[in-house]
């Protein structure tokens, strides 16, 4: 999952590029828009409303059955997306304040992950709403890896530190935590760069979750201009693509190690249980 404290740090662009890179590597990937208040993925991938058979709103509210046939395909091989509904009704549906709806949506989100895995998806990338939206908190609870995206500003840093301590630290400890500083001015003064490094070290040291730093991503005017033309993926010859590729390597390798540890722990628990049963029978 990709998350931020406020909107605007480039989280959605990074989500799309991570999903795109995984798909290009031959991994069956689905990208999900969990920003139900401000959905954008259907515009990035030029998917018309008539081609959308099911949205994340339908799934989380129990109004549709997830299947291979109703997940939106893209022009990118191995990459599918599940969009959010653009028909926003504040106070209703997922934007309701009813506790029962959000409790129910958590369990459906959990089951959806299992269903996607059974369907052969190797990676699910969740583009979450910024801040304390309940769907983002649910995703943070379920995800194997959380990537927190920050802008180079004092309020973004302070907000990130607070969220990492208040939410991520209290969630399931086996999830991996990453963070990235995005949209860094390309010709940053040494004094400012030192402050960013100080913030990086503080997040690593004081949040209590041992987050893994994924790098400083520069602001690119070329990428901004490409976005004006509807081109959101980093060109392979661009320096940001090289950084993105290394980031995907870092995250996926750490997820693989996490899964291996879980398998080993599960096997050890089973051996201990079997040993205990044998001992009991012997007695």
C-alpha positions as a Markdown table, in Angstrom:
| # | Residue | x | y | z |
|---|---|---|---|---|
| 1 | Unk | 0.0 | 0.0 | 0.0 |
| 2 | Unk | 1.1 | 3.6 | -0.6 |
| 3 | Unk | 0.0 | 6.2 | 1.9 |
| 4 | Unk | 0.6 | 9.8 | 2.8 |
| 5 | Unk | -0.3 | 12.3 | 5.5 |
| 6 | Unk | -1.7 | 14.8 | 3.0 |
| 7 | Unk | -2.6 | 14.9 | -0.6 |
| 8 | Unk | -0.1 | 16.0 | -3.3 |
| 9 | Unk | 3.2 | 14.2 | -2.7 |
| 10 | Unk | 2.9 | 12.1 | -5.8 |
| 11 | Unk | 1.6 | 8.9 | -4.2 |
| 12 | Unk | -0.7 | 7.9 | -7.0 |
| 13 | Unk | 1.9 | 8.4 | -9.7 |
| 14 | Unk | 4.3 | 6.2 | -7.7 |
| 15 | Unk | 1.5 | 3.6 | -7.2 |
| 16 | Unk | 0.9 | 3.4 | -10.9 |
| 17 | Unk | 4.6 | 3.2 | -11.7 |
| 18 | Unk | 5.2 | 0.4 | -9.1 |
| 19 | Unk | 2.3 | -1.6 | -10.5 |
| 20 | Unk | 3.4 | -0.9 | -14.1 |
| 21 | Unk | 7.0 | -2.1 | -13.2 |
| 22 | Unk | 5.7 | -5.3 | -11.5 |
| 23 | Unk | 3.6 | -6.1 | -14.5 |
| 24 | Unk | 6.5 | -5.5 | -16.9 |
| 25 | Unk | 8.5 | -8.0 | -14.9 |
| 26 | Unk | 5.9 | -10.6 | -15.7 |
| 27 | Unk | 4.1 | -10.5 | -12.4 |
| 28 | Unk | 0.3 | -10.6 | -12.5 |
| 29 | Unk | -0.6 | -7.4 | -10.8 |
| 30 | Unk | -3.8 | -5.5 | -9.8 |
| 31 | Unk | -3.8 | -1.8 | -8.9 |
| 32 | Unk | -6.7 | -0.7 | -6.6 |
| 33 | Unk | -7.9 | 2.8 | -6.0 |
| 34 | Unk | -8.8 | 3.0 | -2.3 |
| 35 | Unk | -9.2 | 6.8 | -2.4 |
| 36 | Unk | -12.9 | 6.6 | -2.6 |
| 37 | Unk | -13.4 | 10.3 | -2.0 |
| 38 | Unk | -11.1 | 11.4 | -4.9 |
| 39 | Unk | -10.6 | 8.5 | -7.4 |
| 40 | Unk | -8.2 | 9.1 | -10.2 |
| 41 | Unk | -7.0 | 5.8 | -11.6 |
| 42 | Unk | -9.7 | 5.5 | -14.3 |
| 43 | Unk | -8.5 | 8.8 | -15.8 |
| 44 | Unk | -4.8 | 7.8 | -15.7 |
| 45 | Unk | -5.6 | 4.6 | -17.6 |
| 46 | Unk | -8.3 | 6.2 | -19.8 |
| 47 | Unk | -11.0 | 3.8 | -18.8 |
| 48 | Unk | -14.5 | 5.0 | -19.6 |
| 49 | Unk | -17.4 | 4.6 | -17.2 |
| 50 | Unk | -19.1 | 2.2 | -19.5 |
| 51 | Unk | -16.2 | -0.2 | -19.4 |
| 52 | Unk | -16.1 | -0.3 | -15.6 |
| 53 | Unk | -18.0 | -3.4 | -14.4 |
| 54 | Unk | -17.2 | -3.3 | -10.7 |
| 55 | Unk | -15.7 | -0.7 | -8.4 |
| 56 | Unk | -14.0 | -1.0 | -5.0 |
| 57 | Unk | -17.1 | 0.6 | -3.6 |
| 58 | Unk | -19.3 | -2.2 | -4.9 |
| 59 | Unk | -16.9 | -4.8 | -3.5 |
| 60 | Unk | -16.5 | -3.3 | 0.0 |
| 61 | Unk | -20.2 | -2.7 | 0.3 |
| 62 | Unk | -21.1 | -6.2 | -0.8 |
| 63 | Unk | -22.8 | -5.1 | -4.0 |
| 64 | Unk | -20.8 | -7.1 | -6.4 |
| 65 | Unk | -18.9 | -10.4 | -6.7 |
| 66 | Unk | -15.3 | -10.1 | -7.7 |
| 67 | Unk | -14.3 | -12.2 | -10.7 |
| 68 | Unk | -11.7 | -12.2 | -13.5 |
| 69 | Unk | -14.4 | -10.9 | -15.9 |
| 70 | Unk | -15.3 | -7.8 | -14.0 |
| 71 | Unk | -11.8 | -6.5 | -13.2 |
| 72 | Unk | -10.8 | -3.7 | -15.6 |
| 73 | Unk | -8.0 | -4.6 | -17.9 |
| 74 | Unk | -5.4 | -2.1 | -19.1 |
| 75 | Unk | -3.2 | -1.8 | -22.2 |
| 76 | Unk | -0.3 | -3.1 | -20.1 |
| 77 | Unk | 0.2 | -6.8 | -20.1 |
| 78 | Unk | -0.3 | -8.4 | -16.7 |
| 79 | Unk | -1.8 | -5.2 | -15.2 |
| 80 | Unk | -5.4 | -4.9 | -14.2 |
| 81 | Unk | -7.1 | -2.2 | -12.0 |
| 82 | Unk | -10.1 | -1.8 | -9.8 |
| 83 | Unk | -11.3 | 1.7 | -9.8 |
| 84 | Unk | -13.4 | 3.6 | -7.2 |
| 85 | Unk | -16.8 | 5.1 | -8.0 |
| 86 | Unk | -16.9 | 8.7 | -9.1 |
| 87 | Unk | -20.5 | 9.0 | -7.8 |
| 88 | Unk | -19.6 | 10.5 | -4.5 |
| 89 | Unk | -22.4 | 10.6 | -1.9 |
| 90 | Unk | -21.0 | 12.2 | 1.2 |
| 91 | Unk | -22.5 | 10.6 | 4.3 |
| 92 | Unk | -23.5 | 7.5 | 2.5 |
| 93 | Unk | -21.8 | 4.2 | 1.4 |
| 94 | Unk | -18.1 | 4.2 | 2.2 |
| 95 | Unk | -18.3 | 7.9 | 3.1 |
| 96 | Unk | -20.8 | 7.1 | 5.8 |
| 97 | Unk | -20.0 | 7.5 | 9.5 |
| 98 | Unk | -21.8 | 4.3 | 10.4 |
| 99 | Unk | -19.4 | 2.1 | 12.3 |
| 100 | Unk | -21.0 | -1.1 | 11.0 |
| 101 | Unk | -20.3 | -0.3 | 7.4 |
| 102 | Unk | -16.6 | 0.2 | 8.1 |
| 103 | Unk | -16.2 | -2.9 | 10.2 |
| 104 | Unk | -17.9 | -4.9 | 7.5 |
| 105 | Unk | -15.7 | -3.3 | 4.8 |
| 106 | Unk | -12.5 | -4.4 | 6.7 |
| 107 | Unk | -13.5 | -8.1 | 6.6 |
| 108 | Unk | -14.5 | -7.8 | 2.9 |
| 109 | Unk | -11.1 | -6.1 | 2.1 |
| 110 | Unk | -9.3 | -9.0 | 3.8 |
| 111 | Unk | -11.4 | -11.6 | 1.9 |
| 112 | Unk | -10.8 | -9.7 | -1.4 |
| 113 | Unk | -7.1 | -10.2 | -0.9 |
| 114 | Unk | -7.5 | -13.9 | -0.6 |
| 115 | Unk | -9.8 | -14.0 | -3.6 |
| 116 | Unk | -7.2 | -12.1 | -5.8 |
| 117 | Unk | -4.5 | -14.5 | -4.7 |
| 118 | Unk | -6.6 | -17.5 | -5.7 |
| 119 | Unk | -7.2 | -15.8 | -9.0 |
| 120 | Unk | -3.4 | -15.8 | -9.6 |
| 121 | Unk | -2.5 | -12.2 | -8.8 |
| 122 | Unk | 1.0 | -12.1 | -7.4 |
| 123 | Unk | 0.9 | -8.4 | -6.3 |
| 124 | Unk | -1.9 | -6.1 | -5.2 |
| 125 | Unk | -1.0 | -2.4 | -5.1 |
| 126 | Unk | -3.3 | -0.3 | -3.0 |
| 127 | Unk | -3.3 | 3.5 | -3.8 |
| 128 | Unk | -4.8 | 4.8 | -0.5 |
| 129 | Unk | -6.4 | 8.0 | 0.5 |
| 130 | Unk | -4.2 | 10.4 | 2.4 |
| 131 | Unk | -4.6 | 11.0 | 6.1 |
| 132 | Unk | -6.8 | 8.9 | 8.5 |
| 133 | Unk | -9.4 | 7.6 | 6.1 |
| 134 | Unk | -10.7 | 4.3 | 7.5 |
| 135 | Unk | -10.0 | 2.4 | 4.3 |
| 136 | Unk | -6.4 | 3.5 | 4.5 |
| 137 | Unk | -6.1 | 2.3 | 8.1 |
| 138 | Unk | -7.7 | -1.1 | 7.0 |
| 139 | Unk | -5.2 | -1.4 | 4.2 |
| 140 | Unk | -2.4 | -0.6 | 6.5 |
| 141 | Unk | -3.6 | -3.4 | 8.8 |
| 142 | Unk | -3.7 | -6.0 | 6.0 |
| 143 | Unk | -0.8 | -5.0 | 3.7 |
| 144 | Unk | 2.5 | -6.9 | 3.7 |
| 145 | Unk | 4.3 | -3.6 | 3.0 |
| 146 | Unk | 3.4 | 0.0 | 3.7 |
| 147 | Unk | 5.1 | 2.7 | 1.7 |
| 148 | Unk | 4.7 | 6.2 | 3.2 |
| 149 | Unk | 5.3 | 9.1 | 0.8 |
| 150 | Unk | 6.5 | 12.4 | 2.0 |
| 151 | Unk | 7.1 | 15.8 | 0.5 |
| 152 | Unk | 10.2 | 17.9 | 1.5 |
| 153 | Unk | 8.3 | 20.2 | 4.0 |
| 154 | Unk | 8.1 | 20.6 | 7.7 |
| 155 | Unk | 4.4 | 19.8 | 7.9 |
| 156 | Unk | 4.8 | 16.7 | 5.8 |
| 157 | Unk | 7.7 | 15.5 | 8.0 |
| 158 | Unk | 5.9 | 16.2 | 11.3 |
| 159 | Unk | 2.6 | 14.7 | 10.0 |
| 160 | Unk | 4.5 | 11.5 | 8.8 |
| 161 | Unk | 6.2 | 11.1 | 12.2 |
| 162 | Unk | 2.9 | 11.4 | 14.0 |
| 163 | Unk | 1.1 | 9.0 | 11.7 |
| 164 | Unk | 3.8 | 6.4 | 11.8 |
| 165 | Unk | 3.9 | 6.5 | 15.6 |
| 166 | Unk | 0.1 | 6.7 | 16.1 |
| 167 | Unk | -1.1 | 4.2 | 13.5 |
| 168 | Unk | 1.6 | 2.0 | 12.0 |
| 169 | Unk | 3.3 | 1.3 | 15.3 |
| 170 | Unk | 0.0 | 0.0 | 16.7 |
| 171 | Unk | -0.7 | -2.3 | 13.8 |
| 172 | Unk | 0.3 | -5.9 | 13.0 |
| 173 | Unk | 4.1 | -6.0 | 13.7 |
| 174 | Unk | 5.0 | -8.4 | 10.9 |
| 175 | Unk | 4.1 | -5.8 | 8.2 |
| 176 | Unk | 7.0 | -4.1 | 6.5 |
| 177 | Unk | 7.3 | -0.3 | 6.7 |
| 178 | Unk | 9.0 | 1.9 | 4.1 |
| 179 | Unk | 9.2 | 5.6 | 3.5 |
| 180 | Unk | 10.3 | 7.8 | 0.6 |
| 181 | Unk | 10.9 | 11.6 | 0.2 |
| 182 | Unk | 9.4 | 12.5 | -3.2 |
| 183 | Unk | 9.4 | 15.7 | -5.3 |
| 184 | Unk | 12.8 | 16.9 | -4.1 |
| 185 | Unk | 14.0 | 20.0 | -6.0 |
| 186 | Unk | 16.8 | 18.8 | -8.3 |
| 187 | Unk | 19.3 | 21.6 | -7.3 |
| 188 | Unk | 18.8 | 21.5 | -3.5 |
| 189 | Unk | 21.2 | 23.6 | -1.4 |
| 190 | Unk | 23.5 | 21.7 | 0.9 |
| 191 | Unk | 21.9 | 23.2 | 4.0 |
| 192 | Unk | 18.5 | 22.0 | 3.0 |
| 193 | Unk | 19.8 | 18.6 | 2.0 |
| 194 | Unk | 21.3 | 18.2 | 5.5 |
| 195 | Unk | 17.9 | 18.9 | 7.0 |
| 196 | Unk | 16.3 | 16.1 | 4.8 |
| 197 | Unk | 19.0 | 13.6 | 5.9 |
| 198 | Unk | 18.3 | 14.7 | 9.5 |
| 199 | Unk | 14.6 | 14.0 | 9.0 |
| 200 | Unk | 15.4 | 10.6 | 7.4 |
| 201 | Unk | 17.5 | 9.6 | 10.4 |
| 202 | Unk | 14.8 | 10.8 | 12.9 |
| 203 | Unk | 12.1 | 8.8 | 11.2 |
| 204 | Unk | 14.3 | 5.7 | 11.2 |
| 205 | Unk | 15.3 | 6.2 | 14.9 |
| 206 | Unk | 12.2 | 7.6 | 16.6 |
| 207 | Unk | 9.1 | 6.1 | 15.1 |
| 208 | Unk | 9.6 | 2.8 | 16.8 |
| 209 | Unk | 8.8 | 0.7 | 13.6 |
| 210 | Unk | 12.2 | 0.4 | 12.0 |
| 211 | Unk | 11.1 | 1.8 | 8.6 |
| 212 | Unk | 13.3 | 1.1 | 5.5 |
| 213 | Unk | 14.3 | 4.3 | 3.6 |
| 214 | Unk | 13.7 | 4.0 | -0.2 |
| 215 | Unk | 15.4 | 7.2 | -1.3 |
| 216 | Unk | 15.1 | 10.8 | -2.3 |
| 217 | Unk | 13.1 | 11.1 | -5.5 |
| 218 | Unk | 13.7 | 14.3 | -7.4 |
| 219 | Unk | 11.0 | 16.5 | -8.9 |
| 220 | Unk | 11.2 | 16.1 | -12.7 |
| 221 | Unk | 9.8 | 18.7 | -15.0 |
| 222 | Unk | 10.0 | 16.2 | -17.8 |
| 223 | Unk | 7.6 | 13.8 | -15.9 |
| 224 | Unk | 5.3 | 16.8 | -15.1 |
| 225 | Unk | 5.1 | 17.7 | -18.7 |
| 226 | Unk | 4.5 | 14.1 | -19.7 |
| 227 | Unk | 1.6 | 14.0 | -17.2 |
| 228 | Unk | 0.0 | 17.0 | -19.0 |
| 229 | Unk | -0.1 | 14.7 | -22.0 |
| 230 | Unk | -1.5 | 11.8 | -20.0 |
| 231 | Unk | 1.7 | 9.9 | -19.8 |
| 232 | Unk | 2.3 | 8.9 | -16.2 |
| 233 | Unk | 4.9 | 6.1 | -16.5 |
| 234 | Unk | 8.6 | 6.9 | -16.1 |
| 235 | Unk | 10.6 | 6.5 | -19.3 |
| 236 | Unk | 13.1 | 3.7 | -19.1 |
| 237 | Unk | 16.0 | 6.0 | -19.9 |
| 238 | Unk | 15.0 | 8.5 | -17.1 |
| 239 | Unk | 16.9 | 8.5 | -13.8 |
| 240 | Unk | 13.6 | 8.2 | -11.9 |
| 241 | Unk | 13.0 | 4.9 | -13.6 |
| 242 | Unk | 16.3 | 3.6 | -12.3 |
| 243 | Unk | 15.4 | 4.7 | -8.8 |
| 244 | Unk | 11.9 | 3.1 | -9.2 |
| 245 | Unk | 13.4 | -0.2 | -10.3 |
| 246 | Unk | 15.7 | -0.3 | -7.3 |
| 247 | Unk | 12.8 | 0.6 | -5.0 |
| 248 | Unk | 10.7 | -2.3 | -6.4 |
| 249 | Unk | 13.6 | -4.6 | -5.9 |
| 250 | Unk | 14.0 | -3.5 | -2.3 |
| 251 | Unk | 10.3 | -3.9 | -1.4 |
| 252 | Unk | 9.7 | -7.2 | -3.2 |
| 253 | Unk | 12.9 | -8.8 | -1.8 |
| 254 | Unk | 11.9 | -7.7 | 1.7 |
| 255 | Unk | 8.4 | -9.1 | 1.2 |
| 256 | Unk | 9.9 | -12.4 | 0.0 |
| 257 | Unk | 12.1 | -12.6 | 3.2 |
| 258 | Unk | 9.1 | -11.8 | 5.3 |
| 259 | Unk | 7.1 | -14.6 | 3.7 |
| 260 | Unk | 10.0 | -17.0 | 4.2 |
| 261 | Unk | 10.2 | -16.1 | 7.9 |
| 262 | Unk | 6.5 | -16.7 | 8.2 |
| 263 | Unk | 6.8 | -20.2 | 6.6 |
| 264 | Unk | 9.7 | -21.1 | 8.9 |
| 265 | Unk | 7.9 | -19.9 | 12.0 |
| 266 | Unk | 4.7 | -21.8 | 11.0 |
| 267 | Unk | 6.8 | -24.9 | 10.4 |
| 268 | Unk | 8.5 | -24.6 | 13.7 |
| 269 | Unk | 5.2 | -24.1 | 15.5 |
| 270 | Unk | 3.9 | -27.3 | 13.8 |
| 271 | Unk | 7.0 | -29.2 | 14.8 |
| 272 | Unk | 6.7 | -28.0 | 18.4 |
| 273 | Unk | 3.1 | -29.0 | 18.5 |
| 274 | Unk | 3.8 | -32.5 | 17.0 |
| 275 | Unk | 6.6 | -33.0 | 19.5 |
| 276 | Unk | 4.3 | -32.0 | 22.3 |
| 277 | Unk | 1.7 | -34.5 | 21.1 |
| 278 | Unk | 4.3 | -37.3 | 20.9 |
| 279 | Unk | 5.5 | -36.5 | 24.4 |
| 280 | Unk | 1.9 | -36.5 | 25.7 |
| 281 | Unk | 1.2 | -39.9 | 24.1 |
| 282 | Unk | 4.4 | -41.3 | 25.5 |
| 283 | Unk | 3.4 | -40.3 | 29.0 |
